[in-house]
């Protein structure tokens, strides 16, 4: 029987929400093993002084299997 854990992370990008998700997952894969899924819980962005989107942010809940 497997036991899973969920951790929440936030990824960011100056390009897009897709890129923010990729950045978050690339970082998660460096320290977590047994990743099985993700859920996007929130998407937001910051607006620069020029009125354009300066940074995209994505909040993720990542599920992974505990070892042992």
HTML snippet that shows the backbone in 3Dmol.js (N, CA, C, O; Angstrom):
<script src="https://3Dmol.org/build/3Dmol-min.js"></script>
<div id="view" style="width:600px;height:400px;position:relative"></div>
<script>
const pdb = `
ATOM      1  N   UNK A   1       0.850  -1.181   0.000  1.00  0.00           N
ATOM      2  CA  UNK A   1       0.000   0.000   0.000  1.00  0.00           C
ATOM      3  C   UNK A   1       0.893   1.240   0.000  1.00  0.00           C
ATOM      4  O   UNK A   1       1.819   1.340   0.805  1.00  0.00           O
ATOM      5  N   UNK A   2       0.619   2.174  -0.891  1.00  0.00           N
ATOM      6  CA  UNK A   2       1.400   3.403  -1.005  1.00  0.00           C
ATOM      7  C   UNK A   2       0.790   4.501  -0.141  1.00  0.00           C
ATOM      8  O   UNK A   2      -0.420   4.554   0.079  1.00  0.00           O
ATOM      9  N   UNK A   3       1.661   5.365   0.334  1.00  0.00           N
ATOM     10  CA  UNK A   3       1.239   6.556   1.071  1.00  0.00           C
ATOM     11  C   UNK A   3       1.764   7.765   0.307  1.00  0.00           C
ATOM     12  O   UNK A   3       2.941   7.825  -0.045  1.00  0.00           O
ATOM     13  N   UNK A   4       0.891   8.713   0.059  1.00  0.00           N
ATOM     14  CA  UNK A   4       1.272   9.896  -0.710  1.00  0.00           C
ATOM     15  C   UNK A   4       1.278  11.133   0.178  1.00  0.00           C
ATOM     16  O   UNK A   4       0.654  11.174   1.239  1.00  0.00           O
ATOM     17  N   UNK A   5       2.000  12.128  -0.293  1.00  0.00           N
ATOM     18  CA  UNK A   5       2.053  13.410   0.395  1.00  0.00           C
ATOM     19  C   UNK A   5       1.805  14.494  -0.643  1.00  0.00           C
ATOM     20  O   UNK A   5       2.102  14.317  -1.825  1.00  0.00           O
ATOM     21  N   UNK A   6       1.263  15.611  -0.194  1.00  0.00           N
ATOM     22  CA  UNK A   6       1.037  16.756  -1.067  1.00  0.00           C
ATOM     23  C   UNK A   6       1.829  17.933  -0.527  1.00  0.00           C
ATOM     24  O   UNK A   6       1.803  18.219   0.670  1.00  0.00           O
ATOM     25  N   UNK A   7       2.531  18.610  -1.419  1.00  0.00           N
ATOM     26  CA  UNK A   7       3.246  19.819  -1.042  1.00  0.00           C
ATOM     27  C   UNK A   7       2.822  20.945  -1.973  1.00  0.00           C
ATOM     28  O   UNK A   7       2.502  20.705  -3.138  1.00  0.00           O
ATOM     29  N   UNK A   8       2.818  22.157  -1.469  1.00  0.00           N
ATOM     30  CA  UNK A   8       2.411  23.301  -2.276  1.00  0.00           C
ATOM     31  C   UNK A   8       3.632  24.120  -2.651  1.00  0.00           C
ATOM     32  O   UNK A   8       4.484  24.411  -1.811  1.00  0.00           O
ATOM     33  N   UNK A   9       3.707  24.491  -3.934  1.00  0.00           N
ATOM     34  CA  UNK A   9       4.804  25.312  -4.408  1.00  0.00           C
ATOM     35  C   UNK A   9       4.257  26.405  -5.326  1.00  0.00           C
ATOM     36  O   UNK A   9       3.133  26.312  -5.820  1.00  0.00           O
ATOM     37  N   UNK A  10       5.058  27.425  -5.542  1.00  0.00           N
ATOM     38  CA  UNK A  10       4.698  28.527  -6.431  1.00  0.00           C
ATOM     39  C   UNK A  10       5.804  28.670  -7.461  1.00  0.00           C
ATOM     40  O   UNK A  10       6.979  28.782  -7.111  1.00  0.00           O
ATOM     41  N   UNK A  11       5.424  28.667  -8.736  1.00  0.00           N
ATOM     42  CA  UNK A  11       6.367  28.886  -9.815  1.00  0.00           C
ATOM     43  C   UNK A  11       6.117  30.241 -10.447  1.00  0.00           C
ATOM     44  O   UNK A  11       5.002  30.760 -10.399  1.00  0.00           O
ATOM     45  N   UNK A  12       7.161  30.815 -11.041  1.00  0.00           N
ATOM     46  CA  UNK A  12       6.988  32.115 -11.685  1.00  0.00           C
ATOM     47  C   UNK A  12       7.733  32.157 -13.015  1.00  0.00           C
ATOM     48  O   UNK A  12       8.649  31.375 -13.270  1.00  0.00           O
ATOM     49  N   UNK A  13       7.306  33.094 -13.846  1.00  0.00           N
ATOM     50  CA  UNK A  13       7.917  33.273 -15.163  1.00  0.00           C
ATOM     51  C   UNK A  13       7.580  34.664 -15.662  1.00  0.00           C
ATOM     52  O   UNK A  13       6.526  35.208 -15.334  1.00  0.00           O
ATOM     53  N   UNK A  14       8.457  35.232 -16.443  1.00  0.00           N
ATOM     54  CA  UNK A  14       8.174  36.513 -17.086  1.00  0.00           C
ATOM     55  C   UNK A  14       7.460  36.309 -18.421  1.00  0.00           C
ATOM     56  O   UNK A  14       7.083  37.281 -19.077  1.00  0.00           O
ATOM     57  N   UNK A  15       7.270  35.034 -18.832  1.00  0.00           N
ATOM     58  CA  UNK A  15       6.738  34.714 -20.155  1.00  0.00           C
ATOM     59  C   UNK A  15       5.272  34.291 -20.153  1.00  0.00           C
ATOM     60  O   UNK A  15       4.461  34.860 -20.884  1.00  0.00           O
ATOM     61  N   UNK A  16       4.919  33.272 -19.315  1.00  0.00           N
ATOM     62  CA  UNK A  16       3.555  32.729 -19.357  1.00  0.00           C
ATOM     63  C   UNK A  16       3.285  31.854 -18.141  1.00  0.00           C
ATOM     64  O   UNK A  16       4.200  31.498 -17.398  1.00  0.00           O
ATOM     65  N   UNK A  17       2.002  31.510 -17.949  1.00  0.00           N
ATOM     66  CA  UNK A  17       1.651  30.583 -16.879  1.00  0.00           C
ATOM     67  C   UNK A  17       2.183  29.182 -17.194  1.00  0.00           C
ATOM     68  O   UNK A  17       2.599  28.461 -16.287  1.00  0.00           O
ATOM     69  N   UNK A  18       2.172  28.798 -18.458  1.00  0.00           N
ATOM     70  CA  UNK A  18       2.734  27.498 -18.843  1.00  0.00           C
ATOM     71  C   UNK A  18       4.209  27.418 -18.456  1.00  0.00           C
ATOM     72  O   UNK A  18       4.661  26.406 -17.921  1.00  0.00           O
ATOM     73  N   UNK A  19       4.946  28.474 -18.724  1.00  0.00           N
ATOM     74  CA  UNK A  19       6.366  28.507 -18.385  1.00  0.00           C
ATOM     75  C   UNK A  19       6.559  28.517 -16.871  1.00  0.00           C
ATOM     76  O   UNK A  19       7.502  27.911 -16.363  1.00  0.00           O
ATOM     77  N   UNK A  20       5.678  29.196 -16.153  1.00  0.00           N
ATOM     78  CA  UNK A  20       5.745  29.201 -14.686  1.00  0.00           C
ATOM     79  C   UNK A  20       5.530  27.787 -14.144  1.00  0.00           C
ATOM     80  O   UNK A  20       6.196  27.375 -13.194  1.00  0.00           O
ATOM     81  N   UNK A  21       4.597  27.044 -14.752  1.00  0.00           N
ATOM     82  CA  UNK A  21       4.348  25.653 -14.344  1.00  0.00           C
ATOM     83  C   UNK A  21       5.573  24.792 -14.614  1.00  0.00           C
ATOM     84  O   UNK A  21       5.975  23.998 -13.763  1.00  0.00           O
ATOM     85  N   UNK A  22       6.161  24.944 -15.784  1.00  0.00           N
ATOM     86  CA  UNK A  22       7.360  24.185 -16.137  1.00  0.00           C
ATOM     87  C   UNK A  22       8.498  24.495 -15.167  1.00  0.00           C
ATOM     88  O   UNK A  22       9.200  23.585 -14.726  1.00  0.00           O
ATOM     89  N   UNK A  23       8.684  25.765 -14.835  1.00  0.00           N
ATOM     90  CA  UNK A  23       9.739  26.141 -13.882  1.00  0.00           C
ATOM     91  C   UNK A  23       9.507  25.506 -12.518  1.00  0.00           C
ATOM     92  O   UNK A  23      10.447  25.023 -11.886  1.00  0.00           O
ATOM     93  N   UNK A  24       8.266  25.505 -12.067  1.00  0.00           N
ATOM     94  CA  UNK A  24       7.942  24.899 -10.768  1.00  0.00           C
ATOM     95  C   UNK A  24       8.204  23.398 -10.793  1.00  0.00           C
ATOM     96  O   UNK A  24       8.784  22.851  -9.855  1.00  0.00           O
ATOM     97  N   UNK A  25       7.780  22.734 -11.860  1.00  0.00           N
ATOM     98  CA  UNK A  25       7.975  21.289 -11.951  1.00  0.00           C
ATOM     99  C   UNK A  25       9.453  20.923 -12.100  1.00  0.00           C
ATOM    100  O   UNK A  25       9.907  19.942 -11.511  1.00  0.00           O
ATOM    101  N   UNK A  26      10.196  21.693 -12.870  1.00  0.00           N
ATOM    102  CA  UNK A  26      11.631  21.431 -13.006  1.00  0.00           C
ATOM    103  C   UNK A  26      12.321  21.515 -11.651  1.00  0.00           C
ATOM    104  O   UNK A  26      13.189  20.700 -11.340  1.00  0.00           O
ATOM    105  N   UNK A  27      11.937  22.494 -10.853  1.00  0.00           N
ATOM    106  CA  UNK A  27      12.538  22.634  -9.517  1.00  0.00           C
ATOM    107  C   UNK A  27      12.086  21.513  -8.596  1.00  0.00           C
ATOM    108  O   UNK A  27      12.899  20.974  -7.845  1.00  0.00           O
ATOM    109  N   UNK A  28      10.811  21.150  -8.634  1.00  0.00           N
ATOM    110  CA  UNK A  28      10.301  20.082  -7.771  1.00  0.00           C
ATOM    111  C   UNK A  28      11.004  18.761  -8.068  1.00  0.00           C
ATOM    112  O   UNK A  28      11.304  17.996  -7.151  1.00  0.00           O
ATOM    113  N   UNK A  29      11.268  18.491  -9.348  1.00  0.00           N
ATOM    114  CA  UNK A  29      11.920  17.229  -9.739  1.00  0.00           C
ATOM    115  C   UNK A  29      13.351  17.128  -9.209  1.00  0.00           C
ATOM    116  O   UNK A  29      13.905  16.032  -9.132  1.00  0.00           O
ATOM    117  N   UNK A  30      13.949  18.257  -8.845  1.00  0.00           N
ATOM    118  CA  UNK A  30      15.310  18.232  -8.303  1.00  0.00           C
ATOM    119  C   UNK A  30      15.358  17.672  -6.880  1.00  0.00           C
ATOM    120  O   UNK A  30      16.373  17.107  -6.471  1.00  0.00           O
ATOM    121  N   UNK A  31      14.272  17.825  -6.128  1.00  0.00           N
ATOM    122  CA  UNK A  31      14.291  17.412  -4.724  1.00  0.00           C
ATOM    123  C   UNK A  31      13.242  16.379  -4.342  1.00  0.00           C
ATOM    124  O   UNK A  31      13.358  15.744  -3.294  1.00  0.00           O
ATOM    125  N   UNK A  32      12.222  16.199  -5.171  1.00  0.00           N
ATOM    126  CA  UNK A  32      11.162  15.238  -4.862  1.00  0.00           C
ATOM    127  C   UNK A  32      11.227  14.066  -5.825  1.00  0.00           C
ATOM    128  O   UNK A  32      11.506  14.236  -7.012  1.00  0.00           O
ATOM    129  N   UNK A  33      10.965  12.866  -5.298  1.00  0.00           N
ATOM    130  CA  UNK A  33      10.906  11.666  -6.130  1.00  0.00           C
ATOM    131  C   UNK A  33       9.493  11.091  -6.062  1.00  0.00           C
ATOM    132  O   UNK A  33       8.755  11.345  -5.110  1.00  0.00           O
ATOM    133  N   UNK A  34       9.130  10.328  -7.064  1.00  0.00           N
ATOM    134  CA  UNK A  34       7.829   9.669  -7.061  1.00  0.00           C
ATOM    135  C   UNK A  34       6.665  10.606  -7.319  1.00  0.00           C
ATOM    136  O   UNK A  34       5.569  10.391  -6.802  1.00  0.00           O
ATOM    137  N   UNK A  35       6.891  11.644  -8.113  1.00  0.00           N
ATOM    138  CA  UNK A  35       5.806  12.573  -8.430  1.00  0.00           C
ATOM    139  C   UNK A  35       4.713  11.848  -9.204  1.00  0.00           C
ATOM    140  O   UNK A  35       4.999  11.108 -10.146  1.00  0.00           O
ATOM    141  N   UNK A  36       3.463  12.061  -8.806  1.00  0.00           N
ATOM    142  CA  UNK A  36       2.357  11.374  -9.465  1.00  0.00           C
ATOM    143  C   UNK A  36       1.299  12.306 -10.033  1.00  0.00           C
ATOM    144  O   UNK A  36       0.500  11.879 -10.867  1.00  0.00           O
ATOM    145  N   UNK A  37       1.267  13.561  -9.611  1.00  0.00           N
ATOM    146  CA  UNK A  37       0.244  14.457 -10.132  1.00  0.00           C
ATOM    147  C   UNK A  37       0.395  15.862  -9.602  1.00  0.00           C
ATOM    148  O   UNK A  37       1.178  16.123  -8.689  1.00  0.00           O
ATOM    149  N   UNK A  38      -0.372  16.767 -10.195  1.00  0.00           N
ATOM    150  CA  UNK A  38      -0.386  18.150  -9.720  1.00  0.00           C
ATOM    151  C   UNK A  38      -1.764  18.735  -9.896  1.00  0.00           C
ATOM    152  O   UNK A  38      -2.550  18.286 -10.731  1.00  0.00           O
ATOM    153  N   UNK A  39      -2.043  19.744  -9.096  1.00  0.00           N
ATOM    154  CA  UNK A  39      -3.298  20.487  -9.183  1.00  0.00           C
ATOM    155  C   UNK A  39      -2.946  21.967  -9.156  1.00  0.00           C
ATOM    156  O   UNK A  39      -2.223  22.424  -8.271  1.00  0.00           O
ATOM    157  N   UNK A  40      -3.456  22.707 -10.122  1.00  0.00           N
ATOM    158  CA  UNK A  40      -3.279  24.157 -10.125  1.00  0.00           C
ATOM    159  C   UNK A  40      -4.334  24.737  -9.196  1.00  0.00           C
ATOM    160  O   UNK A  40      -5.531  24.569  -9.427  1.00  0.00           O
ATOM    161  N   UNK A  41      -3.890  25.420  -8.148  1.00  0.00           N
ATOM    162  CA  UNK A  41      -4.835  25.971  -7.182  1.00  0.00           C
ATOM    163  C   UNK A  41      -5.068  27.465  -7.360  1.00  0.00           C
ATOM    164  O   UNK A  41      -6.088  27.997  -6.925  1.00  0.00           O
ATOM    165  N   UNK A  42      -4.108  28.144  -8.008  1.00  0.00           N
ATOM    166  CA  UNK A  42      -4.250  29.586  -8.174  1.00  0.00           C
ATOM    167  C   UNK A  42      -3.313  30.063  -9.274  1.00  0.00           C
ATOM    168  O   UNK A  42      -2.198  29.563  -9.425  1.00  0.00           O
ATOM    169  N   UNK A  43      -3.788  31.034 -10.033  1.00  0.00           N
ATOM    170  CA  UNK A  43      -2.955  31.683 -11.051  1.00  0.00           C
ATOM    171  C   UNK A  43      -3.094  33.181 -10.825  1.00  0.00           C
ATOM    172  O   UNK A  43      -4.206  33.698 -10.719  1.00  0.00           O
ATOM    173  N   UNK A  44      -1.962  33.878 -10.752  1.00  0.00           N
ATOM    174  CA  UNK A  44      -2.018  35.321 -10.641  1.00  0.00           C
ATOM    175  C   UNK A  44      -0.799  35.924 -11.327  1.00  0.00           C
ATOM    176  O   UNK A  44       0.097  35.201 -11.763  1.00  0.00           O
ATOM    177  N   UNK A  45      -0.769  37.229 -11.418  1.00  0.00           N
ATOM    178  CA  UNK A  45       0.328  37.907 -12.103  1.00  0.00           C
ATOM    179  C   UNK A  45       0.556  39.267 -11.459  1.00  0.00           C
ATOM    180  O   UNK A  45      -0.340  39.847 -10.845  1.00  0.00           O
ATOM    181  N   UNK A  46       1.773  39.753 -11.617  1.00  0.00           N
ATOM    182  CA  UNK A  46       2.061  41.116 -11.181  1.00  0.00           C
ATOM    183  C   UNK A  46       2.117  42.005 -12.422  1.00  0.00           C
ATOM    184  O   UNK A  46       2.500  41.562 -13.505  1.00  0.00           O
ATOM    185  N   UNK A  47       1.735  43.246 -12.244  1.00  0.00           N
ATOM    186  CA  UNK A  47       1.696  44.194 -13.347  1.00  0.00           C
ATOM    187  C   UNK A  47       2.799  45.217 -13.146  1.00  0.00           C
ATOM    188  O   UNK A  47       2.948  45.790 -12.066  1.00  0.00           O
ATOM    189  N   UNK A  48       3.570  45.437 -14.202  1.00  0.00           N
ATOM    190  CA  UNK A  48       4.675  46.385 -14.148  1.00  0.00           C
ATOM    191  C   UNK A  48       4.204  47.822 -14.282  1.00  0.00           C
ATOM    192  O   UNK A  48       3.019  48.090 -14.480  1.00  0.00           O
ATOM    193  N   UNK A  49       5.151  48.737 -14.169  1.00  0.00           N
ATOM    194  CA  UNK A  49       4.844  50.160 -14.260  1.00  0.00           C
ATOM    195  C   UNK A  49       4.286  50.549 -15.621  1.00  0.00           C
ATOM    196  O   UNK A  49       3.585  51.554 -15.742  1.00  0.00           O
ATOM    197  N   UNK A  50       4.594  49.755 -16.649  1.00  0.00           N
ATOM    198  CA  UNK A  50       4.090  50.044 -17.999  1.00  0.00           C
ATOM    199  C   UNK A  50       2.672  49.521 -18.227  1.00  0.00           C
ATOM    200  O   UNK A  50       2.118  49.677 -19.315  1.00  0.00           O
ATOM    201  N   UNK A  51       2.087  48.900 -17.201  1.00  0.00           N
ATOM    202  CA  UNK A  51       0.727  48.387 -17.315  1.00  0.00           C
ATOM    203  C   UNK A  51       0.633  47.007 -17.931  1.00  0.00           C
ATOM    204  O   UNK A  51      -0.467  46.489 -18.122  1.00  0.00           O
ATOM    205  N   UNK A  52       1.765  46.405 -18.244  1.00  0.00           N
ATOM    206  CA  UNK A  52       1.807  45.063 -18.821  1.00  0.00           C
ATOM    207  C   UNK A  52       2.133  44.035 -17.734  1.00  0.00           C
ATOM    208  O   UNK A  52       2.639  44.385 -16.668  1.00  0.00           O
ATOM    209  N   UNK A  53       1.838  42.768 -18.018  1.00  0.00           N
ATOM    210  CA  UNK A  53       2.168  41.712 -17.061  1.00  0.00           C
ATOM    211  C   UNK A  53       3.679  41.605 -16.947  1.00  0.00           C
ATOM    212  O   UNK A  53       4.378  41.437 -17.946  1.00  0.00           O
ATOM    213  N   UNK A  54       4.175  41.704 -15.720  1.00  0.00           N
ATOM    214  CA  UNK A  54       5.611  41.635 -15.458  1.00  0.00           C
ATOM    215  C   UNK A  54       6.039  40.229 -15.040  1.00  0.00           C
ATOM    216  O   UNK A  54       7.147  39.791 -15.348  1.00  0.00           O
ATOM    217  N   UNK A  55       5.144  39.523 -14.331  1.00  0.00           N
ATOM    218  CA  UNK A  55       5.483  38.177 -13.863  1.00  0.00           C
ATOM    219  C   UNK A  55       4.213  37.353 -13.697  1.00  0.00           C
ATOM    220  O   UNK A  55       3.240  37.800 -13.091  1.00  0.00           O
ATOM    221  N   UNK A  56       4.240  36.153 -14.241  1.00  0.00           N
ATOM    222  CA  UNK A  56       3.155  35.187 -14.084  1.00  0.00           C
ATOM    223  C   UNK A  56       3.496  34.290 -12.910  1.00  0.00           C
ATOM    224  O   UNK A  56       4.642  33.862 -12.771  1.00  0.00           O
ATOM    225  N   UNK A  57       2.512  33.995 -12.057  1.00  0.00           N
ATOM    226  CA  UNK A  57       2.736  33.102 -10.919  1.00  0.00           C
ATOM    227  C   UNK A  57       1.664  32.009 -10.920  1.00  0.00           C
ATOM    228  O   UNK A  57       0.489  32.263 -11.185  1.00  0.00           O
ATOM    229  N   UNK A  58       2.108  30.784 -10.614  1.00  0.00           N
ATOM    230  CA  UNK A  58       1.185  29.660 -10.557  1.00  0.00           C
ATOM    231  C   UNK A  58       1.394  28.922  -9.250  1.00  0.00           C
ATOM    232  O   UNK A  58       2.528  28.618  -8.879  1.00  0.00           O
ATOM    233  N   UNK A  59       0.315  28.634  -8.555  1.00  0.00           N
ATOM    234  CA  UNK A  59       0.362  27.898  -7.287  1.00  0.00           C
ATOM    235  C   UNK A  59      -0.045  26.453  -7.586  1.00  0.00           C
ATOM    236  O   UNK A  59      -1.100  26.199  -8.167  1.00  0.00           O
ATOM    237  N   UNK A  60       0.796  25.530  -7.185  1.00  0.00           N
ATOM    238  CA  UNK A  60       0.562  24.109  -7.468  1.00  0.00           C
ATOM    239  C   UNK A  60       0.541  23.287  -6.185  1.00  0.00           C
ATOM    240  O   UNK A  60       1.258  23.579  -5.228  1.00  0.00           O
ATOM    241  N   UNK A  61      -0.289  22.262  -6.189  1.00  0.00           N
ATOM    242  CA  UNK A  61      -0.242  21.212  -5.164  1.00  0.00           C
ATOM    243  C   UNK A  61       0.298  19.984  -5.882  1.00  0.00           C
ATOM    244  O   UNK A  61      -0.340  19.462  -6.797  1.00  0.00           O
ATOM    245  N   UNK A  62       1.467  19.527  -5.470  1.00  0.00           N
ATOM    246  CA  UNK A  62       2.128  18.399  -6.115  1.00  0.00           C
ATOM    247  C   UNK A  62       2.013  17.180  -5.218  1.00  0.00           C
ATOM    248  O   UNK A  62       2.300  17.247  -4.022  1.00  0.00           O
ATOM    249  N   UNK A  63       1.590  16.059  -5.804  1.00  0.00           N
ATOM    250  CA  UNK A  63       1.451  14.794  -5.083  1.00  0.00           C
ATOM    251  C   UNK A  63       2.623  13.900  -5.420  1.00  0.00           C
ATOM    252  O   UNK A  63       3.014  13.775  -6.581  1.00  0.00           O
ATOM    253  N   UNK A  64       3.192  13.266  -4.372  1.00  0.00           N
ATOM    254  CA  UNK A  64       4.271  12.312  -4.589  1.00  0.00           C
ATOM    255  C   UNK A  64       4.153  11.183  -3.577  1.00  0.00           C
ATOM    256  O   UNK A  64       3.594  11.361  -2.495  1.00  0.00           O
ATOM    257  N   UNK A  65       4.684  10.023  -3.938  1.00  0.00           N
ATOM    258  CA  UNK A  65       4.632   8.832  -3.097  1.00  0.00           C
ATOM    259  C   UNK A  65       5.796   8.854  -2.119  1.00  0.00           C
ATOM    260  O   UNK A  65       6.938   9.106  -2.504  1.00  0.00           O
ATOM    261  N   UNK A  66       5.502   8.588  -0.854  1.00  0.00           N
ATOM    262  CA  UNK A  66       6.554   8.498   0.154  1.00  0.00           C
ATOM    263  C   UNK A  66       7.289   7.175   0.045  1.00  0.00           C
ATOM    264  O   UNK A  66       6.678   6.123  -0.142  1.00  0.00           O
ATOM    265  N   UNK A  67       8.596   7.241   0.164  1.00  0.00           N
ATOM    266  CA  UNK A  67       9.424   6.031   0.083  1.00  0.00           C
ATOM    267  C   UNK A  67       9.527   5.389   1.456  1.00  0.00           C
ATOM    268  O   UNK A  67       9.313   6.021   2.490  1.00  0.00           O
ATOM    269  N   UNK A  68       9.860   4.118   1.422  1.00  0.00           N
ATOM    270  CA  UNK A  68      10.192   3.479   2.670  1.00  0.00           C
ATOM    271  C   UNK A  68       9.275   2.413   3.050  1.00  0.00           C
ATOM    272  O   UNK A  68       9.453   1.790   4.097  1.00  0.00           O
TER     273      UNK A  68
END
`;
const viewer = $3Dmol.createViewer("view");
viewer.addModel(pdb, "pdb");
viewer.setStyle({}, {cartoon: {color: "spectrum"}});
viewer.zoomTo();
viewer.render();
</script>
